[in-house]
Structure formats: structure tokens, C-alpha cells
């Protein structure tokens, strides 16, 4: 489950594995009622359209990154390891903090 929050906009992405090389993403989008109530129907429709367009672009970029990682993992040059030493250092740091917080009961 991935959760993205951008101001009044929240989206969730559920990743369902379908096999070793396939997955299905299910997207849900939510908008704060109080934010929506402050806009005209036209403004709200424009905001939703722009937000969905931006989300789609990010999803397409993320897909390209994930596909590139998968190709790299299948490469003969890939050496098994938990995290890539440079580019995945922030992810590793986040996971360490998350594990600490979960152990301490947040």
C-alpha cells in the first residue's frame, strides 16, 4: 500500500502481485470535503483534472524507474544485496527509522 498526500488531495495505490513479472496497481483518490466545498463546480473540476493528470505523470515516471530496476536486477552485473550503496541510501535510512519506531511503539 502506497499513500500520497498533497495538501487536500490523497491517493492510495495498492500493488497486487500477479506473478514473478507482473503486478496490478489499484488507485483510489480522495479530496478533502472542506476543500471541495469552498470551490465552484468548474474550479473543482479543473482542480481534479489537473491533479489526476499530475498523478498520472508521476505514475508513468515511477513505472519507468521500476521497470529499469527490474531489468537491472536481472542483469548479470547485479550482485545480490539489500540496498544499492548510493541511490538507495535514503530508503535504507527510512527503513531503519521505521523499524526503530515500530520497535519503540511509535
C-alpha positions in Angstrom: 0.0 0.0 0.0 1.4 3.4 -1.0 -0.1 6.6 0.3 0.5 10.0 -1.2 -0.7 13.2 0.3 -0.6 16.6 -1.5 -2.5 19.2 0.5 -6.2 18.4 0.3 -5.5 15.5 -2.2 -4.8 12.0 -1.0 -4.3 8.9 -3.2 -3.7 5.3 -2.3 -2.0 2.8 -4.6 -2.4 -0.9 -3.9 0.1 -3.2 -5.6 -1.2 -6.7 -6.2 1.4 -9.3 -7.4 0.1 -11.3 -10.3 3.2 -13.3 -10.9 7.0 -13.0 -10.9 7.0 -10.4 -13.7 3.5 -8.8 -13.4 1.5 -6.8 -10.9 -1.7 -4.8 -10.8 -2.0 -1.3 -9.4 -5.3 -0.1 -8.0 -5.6 3.6 -7.5 -8.1 5.5 -5.2 -8.3 9.2 -4.9 -9.7 11.3 -2.1 -10.3 15.0 -1.7 -11.0 16.9 1.5 -14.7 17.8 1.7 -14.0 21.2 3.2 -11.6 22.0 0.3 -14.2 20.9 -2.3 -17.0 22.9 -0.6 -15.0 26.1 -1.0 -14.8 25.8 -4.8 -17.3 26.3 -7.6 -18.1 23.2 -9.7 -15.9 24.5 -12.5 -12.9 25.2 -10.2 -13.4 21.8 -8.6 -13.5 20.0 -12.0 -10.3 21.9 -13.1 -8.5 21.0 -9.8 -9.5 17.3 -10.1 -8.4 17.2 -13.8 -5.1 18.8 -13.0 -4.5 16.6 -10.0 -5.3 13.4 -11.9 -3.0 14.5 -14.8 -0.1 15.2 -12.4 -0.7 11.9 -10.6 -0.7 10.0 -14.0 2.6 11.6 -14.9 4.2 10.6 -11.6 2.9 7.1 -12.0 4.3 6.8 -15.5 7.7 8.1 -14.3 7.6 5.6 -11.4 6.8 2.8 -13.8 9.8 3.6 -15.9 12.0 3.6 -12.8 10.6 0.3 -11.5 11.0 -1.4 -14.9 14.6 -0.1 -15.1 15.3 -1.5 -11.7 13.8 -4.9 -12.6 15.9 -5.0 -15.7 19.0 -4.2 -13.7 18.2 -6.9 -11.1 18.0 -9.5 -13.9 21.4 -8.3 -15.3 24.5 -10.5 -14.9 26.2 -7.4 -13.4 23.8 -7.3 -10.4 25.2 -8.6 -7.2 22.6 -9.6 -4.5 22.3 -7.1 -1.7 19.7 -5.4 0.4 20.2 -1.8 -0.9 22.3 -0.2 -3.6 25.1 1.7 -1.8 24.4 5.1 -3.3 21.0 5.7 -4.7 19.1 3.6 -2.1 20.8 5.1 1.0 17.8 7.3 1.8 15.5 4.3 1.5 17.7 2.3 3.8 17.8 5.2 6.3 14.0 5.5 6.2 13.6 1.7 6.8 16.0 1.9 9.8 14.0 4.7 11.4 10.7 3.0 10.7 11.9 -0.3 12.3 13.2 1.7 15.3 9.8 3.5 15.7 7.9 0.3 15.3 10.1 -1.4 18.0 9.5 1.5 20.3 5.8 1.6 19.7 5.9 4.9 17.8 
